[in-house]
Amino acid sequence: MQSLLKRGLPVWKFILASLAAICCAASLVGGASYAADEDAKVDAYVRAEMQREHIPGLALGVYRDGKIVKAEGYGVANLEWDAPVKPDTIFQSGSVGKQFAATAIMMLVEEGKVGLDDPVQKYFPDAPATWRNIKVRNLLSHTSGLGEYENGPRTKPDGPFYLRLDMTEDEMYKRIAAMPMDFQPGEDWSYRNTNYVLLGILIHRVTGKFYGDYLQERIFKPLGMNTTRIISEADIVPHRAAGYELVKGQWKNQEWVSPTFNSTADGTLYFTVLDLEKWDAALYTEKLLKRSSFDQMWTVMKLNNGQPNKANYGFAWDINQVNGHKVIEHGGAWQGFTCDISRYVDDKLTIVVLTNLDAGHSRPGKIAHAVAGFYVPALKPEEIKPIEDKEPQTTSLLRTVMDEIVGGKADPSRFTPELRAKLFPEEIKGAGDALKEFGPLKSLELIKRGDEGELRSYKYRATYDGTDIFLSLKLTKDNKIAALDFATD
């Protein structure tokens, strides 16, 4: 994730992650064997994307039925030493680490020590009254309604979660408890690292063990994941990559954060593509959990109205479809590192991509999806085509708003009061700074149109010089902007 945002990316920060990816077609080779020419095509694709995205180093893991088909390092793990990336190079996990915390919670559920429908106040008796309807499953699925502890203002030097502050778990909890709720539990979905910080504290309170120690005891050691562990900048860690940020076209070292923020359960692990083979293999078995527990984790959480959440999110996994093939996946980013794990369970194919470049400039998920298409052509991402634009006035409005944001002159009156409160002034300024990096906007194409209750919804592809990003816009009846999100796909 980015230097000031941890584990997962809020919508505005997704803007930064949008250097274009080119998906190359490839031929399938039968069975488990993989011809040398196809292997060379994968290598060529990965190297081309690294050059396009300015990624210093990348590790690729490809697993079939839980076994390594390809484990390859590309580029440089440490720019100062010109050390190459190898399969045993250690990267940071970002939010991919959440799936281990979620598995630990499900272990406690199977043991009867935690209940998914337990109110969190059972484990946090002094929690504010506003938390009374939050259940453990709401934390796991990001439907709790809690605010994001890692938003811009809260992580600044005068904020309660300044990333260079050290604090105890109890202090962290108390500061989280002081934050206002964003919505009522189960009424909506919103990705919040806060949820998994609390789950880590919950694990500690139930087991009497720091969550990282519990993961070592119950998951990493039993699976032989010998290099997977909690981040420590103090310890000597062989084969550790350095994380980088791209600032005005120049690589810079990742920003330092306190040990507190490198020991929370929202994504603070080291691992390799070799260790993740063991993790992937275990997910096909019942070594860690019963199949029924995994099925709960890999089922889209429904909201209070009985409808699936808008992100197709389960417990620490996104559950999606690619051309009718199920994919269970998650991305992560933190301190100059990004990663993605995409498990195409119908095909028993898993792709892992680890990079040492910030989330503003690397797209491991795009690379993983494209690589999957080399192994199974049916998994090749579909080409996105524009649709007829019957409301050019809306497209014109969006272009005007984007120009205003880039120019630092965004008009708050164009937004609903709720969105205005979230975006101004910090987030809107960050969006403008990010968009400036892309240069002039070349085109804005409508690719989807719909209605969501009383809101009109639109999805556009914005094309810059060599870069595409996707914009989701929602408008009220009086043309106020109720949502404006940016993503890489």
Disulfide bonds with the S-S distance in Angstrom:
none
